[in-house]
Amino acid sequence: MLLAAFLVTLGGHYFTEYTLQKTRLGILKRKSFWGLIIHTSLWTLAMCPGLWLLDLFAPWKALFLFATHTVIDAVKMSIVSSKKNYFHPTNIIDQLLHFLTVVFVYIK
């Protein structure tokens, strides 16, 4: 079950962080606060099934993931105005912080 939860979480993260960013949502996220909220809501929803599979889901965890993802992305976008390549330091730090928040809710 752990492998299934990992794959569901990884797939959800990839879909919302990379696939959807190539659509209008990626543009909207950079242009408006509501675009960012839509993005972080979808990302949070994509993270919850993995927690549910392991019986680790709790509402506070979803709220924590939503809030931290929103803040991390807002700060990143205030530092870097345009989308940089995947290996740009700001993107690496961004993804590392997202990873740490997910790990936190899995071990708590």
N, C-alpha and C positions, 0 to 999 in steps of 0.2 A: 504494500500500500504506500510505503514511503516513496518508492520509485514513481508510482502513478501520481502522487501529490507533487513531486518535484517536476515531472514532465508537464503536468497541467499548469503549474505556476510558471515554469519557464516559457511554455507556449503562450500563455496569456500575456506575460511580460513582453515577449518578442512581438506579438501581434499589436499590442497597444503602444509600445514604445517605438517600433520601427515600421511596421506595415501601415498602421493608421497615420503615422506622421507624414507619409507620402501622399496623403489625400488632403482635401480641404481642411480637415481638422488640424493638421499640422500648421497650416497658414493661420487659421482662426485662433489657434492656441497662442501664437506669437502676437496677434493683433488685439486680442481682447481678454479681459479677465474671465468672461463667461466661456470662452474657448478653452482656457486653461482648466476651468472647473469641469467642463465636459470631459476633457482629456483625463483629468485625475479621477473623475468618477468612473469612467470606463476602465481605467487601470486598476482602481480599487476593486471593482466588480470582478475583474479578471484574476485578481490575487485570492479572492475568497474561496473558490472551489477547492484549492489545494489545502487550505486550512480546514475546510469542512470534511474533506476526505480523511483527515487524520483526527477528526473530532477536536480540533483546536480552535474552531471559530468562536469569536466573541465580538459583540458589537464594538467594544472599545478598540479592538484590533483593527477593524475596518476603518473606524474614525481616525485612529493613529496613522494608518497607511495613507488615508486620504489627505490628512493635514500635512504630514511630512512630505509627501510627494508634491503637494501644491507649493509648499514653501521652497523646497529644493529646486523645482522647475522655475518658480518665479525669480529666485535669486540668480539662477543660471542665466535666465533670459535678460536680467538686468545687467549682467556682466558681459554677455556675448549677445549682440543684437541679431546676428545672422546664424544660420545653422552651419556649424563647422563639421569637418569629417569625424567619423566615429572615433578616431584615435587622438583627437584634440584633447589636451589636458582637462578642459572644462567638461567634456563629455565623459571622460574616464572617471573624474571625480563624481559627476552626476550619477553615473551608473553604480559606482561603488557605494555611494550614500543610499541609493535605492535598495541595493543588495543588502546592506546592513539593516535597513528598516524591516525588510522581509525576514531576515534571519532573526531579528529581535522578536517579532511576533510568533515565530515558530518555536522559539525556546522559552518564551514566557508562558 
